[in-house]
Amino acid sequence: MTATNSSIGQSHRSIMSNDSKHDLVSESVTVPADAGDGESHSARPPIVYTSFNAFTTSVVARWKSLWTPRFLFALLAGQVVSFCITATSVTTQELNTNHGWVLPTTQTWFLYFSLFVVYTPYTIYQYGFKGWAKMIMRDGWKYVILAAADVEGNFLVVKAYNYTDLLSCLLLDAWATPSCMFFCWLYLRTRYHWTQILGVLICVAGLGLLVTSDLLTDKNYQAQAKGKGDAFMIAGATLYGFSNATEEYLVRRRPLYEVVGQMGMWGTIINGIQAAALEHKGMPVAPWTGMTIGLLVAYTAAMFTLYTIAPLVYRAASSPFYNMSLLTSDFYTLIFGLILFHYSPFWLYFPAFALVISGLVVYFWHATPEEQGKLDPKRPEYVQRERAQEEQQV
């Protein structure tokens, strides 16, 4: 996923397998009808260069082919998670600056715990306790790695903000996208067209405008140890890319409730151990007031929403697309600032937002979402066998 301080209608062909078509917690929210399973790709109409009229007609046809229900879902869902990231940043700033509650690792523990208590019981309900236990024995190690990468990515990026300056954090955090693309190529064998690289560059150009606007409005701050902070940010962004690509690989093959529930369970354990080791002295003296608890609830709700929607974006588009979508979060920060802190909007924010959205469209100008990886989420075969045996005994 992404750091806290920096990832529709029912289809004619469900993304669920037949054995899990009644899994309501996550699988009832499906990507649209043209989601496909990765086997058949709806290719874009070709661009014709034989004449001006033919060229114009083919470009219009290509443009219309972009706006499928699946792409619209991915585009809108990506902005929802970007807004959630902004909400977590605002609540964290309020906790740290105005209320003196500075326990970042403890703060994210509530997120993982909420994922665990919601999705794991539903997984046990669907798999049976024996099937769930067998899933942990056989595949638990995958989720331990995923959760560890997510927890440590969050931790390193938060630490980076303590050492380096804001502009370095914004620029280096963009490394999560190419890192994610590399791991997607490694796992899913995704082949990137040059227009997808162009889309990434356009999004980064939009980020550059945001950085320029922050420079012109003097929002940067002095770095305490720039080299150390930059190293933390690069390491954290790399872990983000790894965790996002790994989660995409898993949710394309397994039910969402299994993946998110396992991330929550192992994240609760790993994050809890780290919080106890690093922040045990600060927990008793932190101001546990009604306001801080309310802000923690708001933060956790925003992050819970993000961690629930992000896998759907992975399925509908890809994890690199998710990371690119998050680059609009500074624009939503401006909106929060206008409402809560009466900021004066700087004009560069608006073309920056438009550039990022344009980059997201260009990313699929030639490629289609269906080409990003096979989509076939279903229960593990050993769980299916276990459930079949239980039903026979009944």
Disulfide bonds with the S-S distance in Angstrom:
none
